[in-house]
Amino acid sequence: MATEHSKSAARIMIAPAVFDLLVWMLVPLCMTLYFSFADYRPMRGVFDAWIGFENYGRFLSSTSFISSVVTTLWMVGGILAITITGGVAFALLLDQPMFGQGIVRILVIAPFFVMPTVSALVWKNMFFNVDSGLFSYAYKFFGLQPYDFLSQSPMLSIIVIVAWQWLPFATLIMLTAVQSLSSEQLEAAEIDGAAPLSRFWYIILPHLSRAITVVILIQTIFLLSIFAEIFVTTNGAFGTRTLTYLVYQRVLESQNIGLGSAGGIVAVILANIIAIFLMRIVGKNIDN
């Protein structure tokens, strides 16, 4: 049992890290909140310290706002669908005994450690390039016209790129859950004549529900701020402009710090609303 002296010593030792973390988060947030109420356009030499909620009104009333929110939700939903489905499938495959099982698991998890910018560049140039990409060579091999994924199916292309990055994370969580499943329960169901699909639907999938919940919660929080993959591949064109990318455009491309800061605050609020909603609705499964 920890004594009061050890508890006090622990608080003292952890206090500098907590203070640095708070400063690291609060200072940028406070500055963004301050600039959101100002007309700040440095390239034009304009600075008005207080214009009220004008920036918020302009950002929320723009036609790009609703479309960017819808794009963000579609993108997050598509990525979650691929990563959860693929994660369950890979977890079941990796749980089977095979030659070089450890090496295979490392190779499956490896994409999670690739930087988003690097993976986007690899997919853009190695796979999706209409002139020299591997998919284009495959199309030509079968006598078909090469398909320009980034301009003809831009949303799907970005979803595939990001899902490729997050699939190892989902696989790792699902694999841990699969390995914790009692083998006696599966053996008993098999002896009773349950088909493989029935064993999966009534035994394995309910057991994975908590792991699926964790994946949804964690990935959604991070996927709401997708940026690098869009910046590298489409630059927000062809209907791939998410809310995060819209804020970037308002700040850097329009050189309107105040408008972009208002968009950033709106994005933070929306992300927190979605996170709270998931914690209340989906997160209840963790406690059961």
Secondary structure, 3 states (H helix, E strand, C coil): CCCHHHHHHHHHHHHHHHHHHHHHHHHHHHHHHHHHCCEEEHHHCEEECCCCCHHHHHHHHCHHHHHHHHHHHHHHHHHHHHHHHHHHHHHHHHCCCCCCHHHHHHHHHHHHHCCHHHHHHHHHHHHCCCCCCHHHHHHHHCCCCCCCHHHHCHHHHHHHHHHHHHHHHHHHHHHHHHHCCCHHHHHHHHHCCCCHHHHHHHHHHHHCHHHHHHHHHHHHHHHCCCCHHHHHHCCCCCCCCCHHHHHHHHHHHCCCHHHHHHHHHHHHHHHHHHHHHHHHHCCHHHHC
